[in-house]
Amino acid sequence: MKAAITEGKGDLKIMEIPMPEINEYQCLCKILACATCTGTDLKIIDRKMGWCKNYPVVLGHESVGVVIKKGKKVRYINQGDIFLRPTCVYFGEKIGNYYSAIGGFAEYGKITDVKAMKEDNKEINPYTIYQQKIPSELNISPCDLTIFITLKETASFLLNIGCKFDSSLLILGSGPVGMGMVYFSKLFGCHPVIVAGRNPKTLKYIKENWC
């Protein structure tokens, strides 16, 4: 299968790599879409992401995929389910000669039945907590679903730093991440929320809709 590979030298290549192999608690997914994260992928390409030390790597964490095959001990996932963040290679593993830089920029990936593994007292790869099923009733295209990952990350970050009602907040940047921060900070009741950015169009949108 094809995947996006970097050696961390400012390079990006489409390479043929092995298909991901699933264990009895995992599912094989056809990856439908994967978006580029300027805060992660571009830094990995330039070796500026501290946790990414081993190269070459498979890029991509903003992936969306559909389950096409199940392991024999999978109990809570079905074929046809749509998941966020399928990866062709988990952290601590390799696929062929390639390491994981999340590994969503590939034709195929895998997700894990975490609930079944917990019931069976099996050790779970920490990355699996980010793999989330999308409700079947949502009629949203795979490309649009990638933004859910940014929304999850921004909401989680604000909660982790203790944002709550009447917290004051300064947000630097008015791109997709900055807009997500503004949206959730207002939902959480933060005040005042100050946004500093360089794009007048996004700043105007933020002011008209959330401030």
ChimeraX attribute file (.defattr): number of C-alpha atoms within 10 A of each C-alpha:
attribute: neighborCount
match mode: 1-to-1
recipient: residues
	/A:1	12
	/A:2	15
	/A:3	22
	/A:4	19
	/A:5	27
	/A:6	24
	/A:7	18
	/A:8	21
	/A:9	12
	/A:10	12
	/A:11	12
	/A:12	15
	/A:13	12
	/A:14	14
	/A:15	14
	/A:16	12
	/A:17	19
	/A:18	15
	/A:19	17
	/A:20	20
	/A:21	13
	/A:22	18
	/A:23	15
	/A:24	13
	/A:25	21
	/A:26	23
	/A:27	26
	/A:28	26
	/A:29	28
	/A:30	19
	/A:31	26
	/A:32	19
	/A:33	21
	/A:34	26
	/A:35	19
	/A:36	15
	/A:37	15
	/A:38	10
	/A:39	10
	/A:40	15
	/A:41	21
	/A:42	18
	/A:43	16
	/A:44	26
	/A:45	23
	/A:46	14
	/A:47	19
	/A:48	14
	/A:49	16
	/A:50	8
	/A:51	9
	/A:52	17
	/A:53	14
	/A:54	13
	/A:55	19
	/A:56	17
	/A:57	26
	/A:58	30
	/A:59	29
	/A:60	27
	/A:61	24
	/A:62	26
	/A:63	29
	/A:64	33
	/A:65	28
	/A:66	25
	/A:67	23
	/A:68	16
	/A:69	16
	/A:70	23
	/A:71	16
	/A:72	11
	/A:73	15
	/A:74	19
	/A:75	14
	/A:76	11
	/A:77	22
	/A:78	14
	/A:79	13
	/A:80	14
	/A:81	15
	/A:82	25
	/A:83	25
	/A:84	26
	/A:85	30
	/A:86	37
	/A:87	34
	/A:88	33
	/A:89	26
	/A:90	22
	/A:91	14
	/A:92	8
	/A:93	11
	/A:94	15
	/A:95	18
	/A:96	11
	/A:97	10
	/A:98	20
	/A:99	24
	/A:100	24
	/A:101	29
	/A:102	23
	/A:103	29
	/A:104	31
	/A:105	29
	/A:106	30
	/A:107	21
	/A:108	25
	/A:109	28
	/A:110	31
	/A:111	30
	/A:112	27
	/A:113	21
	/A:114	22
	/A:115	15
	/A:116	17
	/A:117	18
	/A:118	11
	/A:119	8
	/A:120	10
	/A:121	9
	/A:122	11
	/A:123	9
	/A:124	14
	/A:125	12
	/A:126	9
	/A:127	14
	/A:128	17
	/A:129	11
	/A:130	16
	/A:131	20
	/A:132	16
	/A:133	16
	/A:134	15
	/A:135	10
	/A:136	10
	/A:137	6
	/A:138	8
	/A:139	8
	/A:140	10
	/A:141	11
	/A:142	19
	/A:143	14
	/A:144	12
	/A:145	22
	/A:146	20
	/A:147	18
	/A:148	14
	/A:149	19
	/A:150	19
	/A:151	18
	/A:152	13
	/A:153	15
	/A:154	22
	/A:155	19
	/A:156	13
	/A:157	13
	/A:158	17
	/A:159	13
	/A:160	9
	/A:161	8
	/A:162	9
	/A:163	18
	/A:164	16
	/A:165	13
	/A:166	14
	/A:167	14
	/A:168	14
	/A:169	17
	/A:170	13
	/A:171	16
	/A:172	14
	/A:173	17
	/A:174	23
	/A:175	14
	/A:176	14
	/A:177	20
	/A:178	20
	/A:179	22
	/A:180	18
	/A:181	28
	/A:182	26
	/A:183	18
	/A:184	20
	/A:185	27
	/A:186	17
	/A:187	13
	/A:188	17
	/A:189	15
	/A:190	17
	/A:191	16
	/A:192	14
	/A:193	18
	/A:194	12
	/A:195	19
	/A:196	12
	/A:197	13
	/A:198	11
	/A:199	11
	/A:200	10
	/A:201	10
	/A:202	17
	/A:203	18
	/A:204	12
	/A:205	13
	/A:206	17
	/A:207	11
	/A:208	9
	/A:209	8
	/A:210	14
	/A:211	15
